[in-house]
Amino acid sequence: GGLSCGDNTIPDMLMKSRAEKEAMLRKRFEQAKKSGDLAKDCDPAALARYLAVMANGLAVQGAAGASVAELRDVAAIALANWPVAGKRRDPKIRRRNRLDRQ
């Protein structure tokens, strides 16, 4: 459902929207896996859930007052651990993001 609300209409709409976005991500990740853009052992459904949780969590943290720098740090960690077929993300990504903020 929604994070908090008295009427179920809005939480139900949010739940449906999140489920639709996650399904679209899963479908795209399945295509990426087939084309070799994602590792063969990657689970498209789990990856879609992971990305949905990260996006929703960032939105909640932002609404709760987290700074742009704090949110970028979290996003950099998520991107550094993103599965890529045959290689890992550049570990310098965190350094570049920190430099961007200065």
C-alpha positions as CSV (number, residue, x, y, z in Angstrom):
1,G,0.0,0.0,0.0
2,G,0.9,3.6,0.4
3,L,3.2,4.8,3.2
4,S,0.4,6.4,5.1
5,C,-3.1,7.4,4.3
6,G,-6.6,7.1,5.7
7,D,-8.4,6.3,2.4
8,N,-7.3,3.2,0.4
9,T,-7.7,4.8,-3.0
10,I,-4.4,6.5,-3.1
11,P,-2.4,3.6,-1.6
12,D,-4.0,1.3,-4.0
13,M,-3.1,3.5,-7.0
14,L,0.5,3.8,-5.7
15,M,0.7,0.0,-5.3
16,K,-0.6,-0.6,-8.8
17,S,1.8,2.0,-10.2
18,R,4.8,0.5,-8.4
19,A,3.9,-3.0,-9.6
20,E,3.5,-1.8,-13.2
21,K,6.9,-0.1,-13.1
22,E,8.6,-3.2,-11.6
23,A,7.0,-5.4,-14.3
24,M,8.3,-3.1,-17.0
25,L,11.8,-3.2,-15.5
26,R,11.7,-7.0,-15.2
27,K,10.7,-7.3,-18.9
28,R,13.5,-5.0,-19.9
29,F,16.1,-6.8,-17.8
30,E,14.9,-10.1,-19.3
31,Q,15.7,-8.7,-22.7
32,A,19.0,-7.4,-21.5
33,K,19.9,-10.8,-20.2
34,K,19.0,-12.5,-23.5
35,S,21.1,-10.0,-25.5
36,G,24.1,-10.4,-23.2
37,D,24.0,-7.0,-21.5
38,L,23.3,-8.6,-18.1
39,A,25.2,-11.5,-16.7
40,K,23.7,-15.0,-17.4
41,D,23.3,-15.7,-13.7
42,C,21.4,-12.4,-13.1
43,D,17.8,-12.7,-11.9
44,P,15.7,-10.1,-13.8
45,A,12.8,-10.2,-11.3
46,A,15.1,-9.8,-8.3
47,L,17.0,-7.0,-10.1
48,A,13.7,-5.2,-10.9
49,R,12.6,-5.5,-7.3
50,Y,16.1,-4.2,-6.2
51,L,15.8,-1.1,-8.4
52,A,12.3,-0.4,-7.4
53,V,13.2,-0.6,-3.7
54,M,16.2,1.7,-4.3
55,A,14.1,4.2,-6.2
56,N,11.3,4.2,-3.6
57,G,13.8,4.4,-0.8
58,L,15.6,7.3,-2.3
59,A,12.3,9.1,-2.8
60,V,11.3,8.5,0.9
61,Q,14.7,9.6,2.1
62,G,14.6,12.7,-0.1
63,A,11.1,13.6,1.2
64,A,12.4,13.1,4.8
65,G,15.1,15.7,4.2
66,A,18.2,13.7,3.0
67,S,20.6,16.0,1.1
68,V,21.4,15.6,-2.6
69,A,24.9,14.5,-1.6
70,E,23.6,11.8,0.7
71,L,21.2,10.5,-2.0
72,R,24.0,10.5,-4.5
73,D,26.2,8.5,-2.2
74,V,23.5,5.8,-1.9
75,A,23.0,5.8,-5.7
76,A,26.7,5.5,-6.3
77,I,26.9,2.4,-4.0
78,A,23.9,0.9,-5.9
79,L,25.5,1.6,-9.3
80,A,28.9,0.2,-8.2
81,N,27.2,-3.1,-7.4
82,W,25.1,-3.2,-10.6
83,P,25.6,-6.5,-12.5
84,V,27.2,-6.1,-15.9
85,A,27.9,-9.0,-18.2
86,G,31.6,-9.9,-18.0
87,K,32.8,-6.9,-15.9
88,R,32.2,-4.9,-12.8
89,R,31.5,-1.2,-12.7
90,D,34.4,1.2,-12.4
91,P,35.3,1.5,-8.7
92,K,36.2,5.1,-9.4
93,I,32.5,6.0,-9.8
94,R,32.3,7.0,-6.1
95,R,35.3,9.3,-6.5
96,R,33.8,10.9,-9.6
97,N,30.5,11.5,-7.9
98,R,32.2,13.1,-4.9
99,L,34.2,15.4,-7.2
100,D,31.0,16.4,-9.0
101,R,29.6,17.7,-5.8
102,Q,32.6,19.9,-5.0
